[in-house]
Every structure is written in structure tokens, then in C-alpha cells.
């Protein structure tokens, strides 16, 4: 039996570090601008296979000492083989990886400028079906393509039939666009749910609501625990009784590249819970791993071992302790 099974799309990320670009505000939105119809130089490119929210979570779980597997789809191309090799090298069980003959593997272009990124995404239209995953301790569900509503219903039915399996739900862009009503069965069986402030407002169709009320309204949708991240303010969690705030772990140096910070935070929290840590400890672990990831290129290189996280926590400043807000 696995401790942790991640479900979601897997991609190859091509990080293109831009040289000549600008950040402009257009109608209140910060936009990345490049010269039109010109040859635009770039500084470097990094090709990283076997990433995506679920794959990142699977790797994080292994590095923290859990037995982890990934349920995903790839193509029968070289990129797919590179993904399999990378996952195997990270000791993530690939028995549930479906190879789609004649199809391509998802490939994203990451436009990296300063420390942040703009991602050009394309999800291939795979034939999704849930394999027999047994009864893991945790299922971690994240980003999937927008043609997967039936697949989500399969997952919800599986979870209802296996009430001892805990669900962590970190919805991706398309899952949020599907809306609450379409995925309410998953919200209602979630042990823990992760999103950021903007995503929570989008799910609830509201604006500028205080964090405590935002947590309570998200909790009312069904999850047992709701965690909402808010950039430099850190993360907030609500378990129905107590609201917690977890500040970010102090960066040892300026962030290098921010991809995967949210994945690291969420998957590390879940891994800590799977290791029977309490919620405040899980939030602290997540903050440490999130800090580490942004010091490297890509979402996985900076993921830490349990021993390294505990080492960071021993030297954490006093203000890093999880606060009870109510």
C-alpha cells in the first residue's frame, strides 16, 4: 500500500530565461511585454521533464520518506520516456503512468523574467481513466486538462467508496474554471484543500473579502481543512475550530526562480500529515520547502529531505512559529 498517490497531468517544462523584456501595467494587470515581429534574444534554456503539480508532489513525498506513486498520462514520444526515466530516478512508482500510443507528451514553455515566470500551456487530449490504485493513505489531486470532468467524477466515486483514503485537493487553473458545482463531490470529500487568495475569490465569485471570512466560506464548501496562501504574508489554515497563520521561512538569499513554490508548500504539508504531524508542524514544513524551491530552477531541484527540513526548523527565528489567529 502506498502512503501517497498523486493524480494529475505531467509535463516537460522548457524554461526560457529572457533577456530583453518589460513588465507593463495594462488595465490594472501586470503584463510581460516583448518586441513584436522581432528576433528576441534569450539568456539560457533549461529542459526539465516530469513536472507539473502532481509529479512535483510525488517527488516531494518521496524525498520526505513516503512511498509515492503517480497517476498520469504521457505520450509515446521521447519526452514521455524522459519523464518516465526522471520519475524512476526519483523513486516515484510509475506503474500507474499510462502511455498513450501515437500521442505527444504535454510540453510547456516557461518564459522566465527576473524571478517570476509566465507559462505557455497546452494539455494534450488523453483518454483519462482511473486505474486500480488500491487504498493509499493519501490521494493528492491537482492540475488536469479541461476535458476531464468524467475523470473527476470517477475519482470522486472512488473516494466515496474508500472513506479511509484521505484526499488533498490542490486545484489547477482548469479545475477552478470548471467551478464548484461541477466538482462539489471532490470538495466535500477533501481532507485538506489548498489554493491562494485570488483562486479562493474566483471559486467563491467574490472580491476583497478578509482572510478569516474567506477561510470560513471555503470551509463551508466541504473540506475538513482549508489552506489559503497569500504571497509574502504566508499561509492561513482553518480546521473548523482554529485559524492559523504561517509566515514564510526567511530566504537565505533572494529568490532565483519561483516555479513550484505553491506545489512544494502544499505537497509538503500533506506529506507531514501523512507522517502524523499536526497541522501547525505541517505548515512549517511546507514553508521551509517552499523557501528552498525558489532558490533553484524548476519545481523539484530544491525539494528537501525530512532531515534537512528539521535542520532548518532548529535554526528558525522565533517569529516563524505558527500563530493562532482565533
C-alpha positions in Angstrom: 0.0 0.0 0.0 1.3 3.4 -0.9 1.5 6.3 1.5 0.9 8.9 -1.2 -0.6 8.7 -4.7 -0.6 11.9 -6.8 -3.1 12.3 -9.6 -2.6 15.0 -12.3 -1.1 15.9 -15.6 2.6 15.6 -16.2 4.6 18.0 -18.4 8.0 18.8 -19.7 8.9 22.4 -18.8 11.2 24.4 -21.1 12.5 27.3 -19.1 13.5 30.2 -21.4 15.3 32.9 -19.5 14.5 36.1 -21.2 17.0 38.9 -21.7 15.0 41.8 -23.3 11.5 42.1 -21.9 9.4 44.5 -19.9 6.8 44.4 -17.3 4.0 46.8 -18.0 0.7 47.5 -16.3 -2.3 47.4 -18.6 -5.8 48.0 -17.2 -4.5 47.1 -13.7 -2.9 43.9 -14.8 0.9 43.4 -14.9 1.9 42.0 -18.3 5.0 40.7 -19.8 5.9 42.5 -23.0 8.3 41.5 -25.8 9.1 43.3 -29.1 6.6 42.2 -31.8 7.8 40.7 -35.1 11.5 40.8 -34.0 14.2 38.3 -33.0 14.2 38.3 -29.3 17.4 37.1 -27.6 17.3 34.9 -24.5 20.0 34.1 -21.9 19.5 30.3 -21.5 17.1 27.4 -21.7 16.6 24.5 -19.2 14.5 21.5 -20.2 13.0 19.7 -17.2 10.9 16.6 -17.7 8.3 15.0 -15.4 7.0 18.1 -13.7 3.5 19.5 -13.1 1.7 19.9 -9.8 1.1 16.2 -9.2 4.6 15.0 -10.3 6.1 17.7 -8.1 4.1 16.4 -5.2 5.1 12.8 -5.8 8.7 13.7 -5.8 8.3 15.8 -2.6 6.7 12.9 -0.8 9.5 10.5 -1.7 12.2 12.9 -0.5 10.3 13.2 2.8 10.3 9.4 3.2 7.0 8.3 1.9 6.2 5.6 -0.6 4.8 7.5 -3.6 3.2 6.8 -6.9 1.9 9.0 -9.8 -1.3 8.5 -11.8 -0.8 10.4 -15.0 -0.8 10.3 -18.8 2.1 10.7 -21.2 2.7 10.3 -24.9 4.7 7.6 -26.7 7.4 10.0 -27.6 10.9 10.7 -26.3 9.6 13.3 -24.0 7.4 10.7 -22.4 10.3 8.3 -22.0 12.4 11.2 -20.4 9.5 11.7 -17.9 9.5 8.0 -17.0 13.2 8.0 -16.5 13.1 11.0 -14.3 10.3 9.7 -12.2 12.1 6.3 -11.8 15.3 8.1 -10.8 13.4 9.9 -8.1 11.9 6.6 -6.9 8.3 7.6 -7.7 6.4 4.4 -8.6 5.4 4.7 -12.3 3.1 1.6 -12.5 0.0 3.9 -12.9 1.6 6.0 -15.7 -0.4 5.5 -18.9 1.5 5.7 -22.2 -0.8 6.9 -24.9 0.3 5.4 -28.3 0.7 8.0 -31.0 0.2 10.9 -28.7 2.5 13.7 -27.6 3.6 14.4 -24.0 2.5 17.7 -22.5 5.1 20.3 -23.2 5.0 23.8 -21.6 7.2 26.9 -22.4 8.1 28.9 -19.3 9.1 32.5 -20.0 11.4 33.3 -17.1 12.0 37.0 -16.4 13.6 38.3 -13.2 12.4 35.8 -10.5 9.0 35.1 -11.9 7.5 33.2 -14.9 4.8 33.2 -17.5 3.9 29.8 -18.7 2.6 28.9 -22.1 0.5 25.7 -21.5 -1.1 23.0 -23.7 -2.7 19.9 -22.3 -3.0 17.0 -24.8 -6.4 15.3 -25.1 -5.7 12.0 -23.5 -8.3 9.2 -22.8 -8.4 9.5 -19.0 -9.4 6.6 -16.7 -8.6 5.8 -13.1 -6.6 2.6 -12.6 -6.9 0.4 -9.6 -4.8 2.2 -7.1 -5.8 0.1 -4.1 -6.1 2.0 -0.8 -3.3 4.5 -0.3 -3.2 6.6 2.9 -3.5 9.8 0.8 -4.5 10.8 -2.7 -3.2 14.2 -3.9 -5.3 15.6 -6.7 -4.2 18.5 -8.8 -4.0 20.1 -12.2 -5.8 18.3 -15.1 -6.9 19.3 -18.5 -10.3 20.9 -19.2 -11.7 17.7 -20.9 -11.6 15.7 -17.7 -15.0 16.2 -15.9 -15.9 12.5 -16.3 -12.5 11.6 -14.9 -13.1 13.8 -11.9 -16.3 12.0 -11.3 -14.5 8.7 -11.4 -12.1 9.9 -8.8 -14.9 11.2 -6.6 -16.7 7.9 -6.8 -13.5 6.0 -5.9 -13.1 8.3 -2.8 -16.6 7.8 -1.7 -16.2 4.0 -1.9 -12.9 4.2 0.0 -13.6 6.5 3.0 -10.3 5.6 4.7 -8.4 7.3 1.9 -7.6 11.0 2.7 -7.9 13.4 -0.2 -5.7 16.5 -0.6 -7.1 18.7 -3.4 -5.0 21.5 -4.9 -7.0 22.6 -8.0 -5.2 23.8 -11.1 -6.4 26.5 -13.5 -8.8 24.4 -15.5 -10.3 22.8 -12.3 -11.0 26.2 -10.9 -12.7 27.2 -14.2 -14.9 24.1 -14.0 -16.4 25.7 -10.9 -17.5 24.4 -7.5 -20.8 22.8 -8.7 -19.1 20.6 -11.2 -16.6 19.4 -8.6 -18.5 19.7 -5.4 -18.3 15.9 -4.7 -14.5 16.3 -4.5 -14.6 19.5 -2.4 -16.9 17.6 0.0 -14.6 14.6 0.5 -11.4 16.6 0.8 -9.4 16.2 4.0 -7.4 19.3 3.1 -7.8 21.9 0.3 -5.2 24.3 -1.0 -5.5 27.5 -3.1 -4.3 31.1 -3.0 -6.3 34.2 -2.2 -7.1 35.0 -5.8 -8.2 31.5 -6.5 -10.4 31.4 -3.5 -12.1 34.6 -4.6 -12.6 33.1 -8.0 -14.1 29.9 -6.6 -16.5 31.9 -4.4 -17.2 34.6 -7.1 -16.4 37.4 -4.6 -13.8 40.1 -4.3 -11.8 41.7 -1.4 -13.0 39.6 1.4 -11.0 39.4 4.6 -8.9 36.2 5.0 -10.8 34.9 8.0 -14.1 35.1 6.2 -12.5 33.7 3.1 -11.3 30.7 5.0 -14.7 30.1 6.6 -16.6 30.3 3.3 -14.2 27.9 1.6 -14.6 25.6 4.6 -18.4 25.7 4.1 -17.9 24.1 0.6 -16.9 20.9 2.3 -13.2 20.4 3.0 -12.2 19.4 6.6 -9.2 21.8 6.4 -8.7 24.8 4.2 -5.3 26.3 3.5 -5.0 29.6 1.6 -1.7 31.1 0.7 -1.2 34.9 0.4 2.3 35.6 -1.1 4.7 37.4 1.3 2.0 37.2 4.1 2.4 33.5 4.2 -0.4 30.9 4.5 -3.5 30.7 6.6 -5.3 27.5 7.6 -8.7 26.7 9.1 -9.7 23.4 10.5 -13.2 24.4 11.6 -12.0 25.4 15.1 -8.8 27.4 14.8 -7.4 29.8 12.2 -3.6 29.6 11.9 -1.2 31.9 10.1 2.2 30.6 8.9 4.7 33.2 7.9 7.2 32.4 5.1 10.6 30.9 6.2 13.2 33.7 5.8 15.0 33.4 2.5 18.8 32.8 2.9 19.2 34.9 -0.3 16.9 36.5 -2.9 14.7 34.0 -4.7 16.1 32.8 -8.0 13.0 31.4 -9.8 9.5 30.9 -8.2 8.1 28.0 -10.1 6.8 25.2 -7.8 6.7 27.2 -4.6 3.0 26.5 -4.1 3.4 22.9 -5.1 6.2 22.5 -2.6 4.2 24.1 0.2 1.0 22.1 -0.4 2.6 18.7 -1.0 5.0 19.0 2.0 2.1 19.9 4.3 0.3 16.8 3.1 3.4 14.6 3.5 3.8 15.9 7.0 0.2 15.0 7.8 0.8 11.5 6.3 3.7 11.2 8.7 1.3 12.0 11.5 2.5 15.5 12.2 -0.1 18.1 13.5 -1.3 20.9 11.3 1.0 23.7 12.6 4.0 21.5 12.1 2.8 20.6 8.6 2.5 24.3 7.8 6.0 25.0 9.0 7.4 22.1 6.9 5.6 23.5 3.9 7.1 26.9 4.4 10.6 25.6 4.6 10.4 23.5 1.4 8.7 26.4 -0.4 11.7 28.6 0.5 14.1 26.1 -0.7 12.5 25.5 -4.1 12.7 29.2 -5.1 16.4 29.1 -4.7 16.7 26.7 -7.7 15.4 26.5 -11.3 12.2 24.4 -11.6 9.8 22.9 -9.2 11.8 19.9 -7.9 15.5 20.6 -7.6 15.2 22.4 -4.3 12.9 19.9 -2.6 14.3 18.8 0.7 14.6 15.7 2.8 12.9 15.4 6.1 16.2 15.7 7.9 17.1 18.9 6.1 13.7 20.4 6.9 14.1 19.6 10.6 17.6 21.1 10.5 16.1 24.4 9.1 13.4 24.4 11.8 16.0 24.1 14.6 17.5 27.4 13.4 14.2 29.1 12.6 13.7 32.6 14.1 11.1 32.9 17.0 8.6 34.7 14.7 8.4 31.7 12.4 6.3 29.8 14.9 2.7 29.2 13.6 0.3 31.8 15.1 -3.3 31.1 16.2 -5.5 34.0 15.0 -8.7 32.7 16.5 
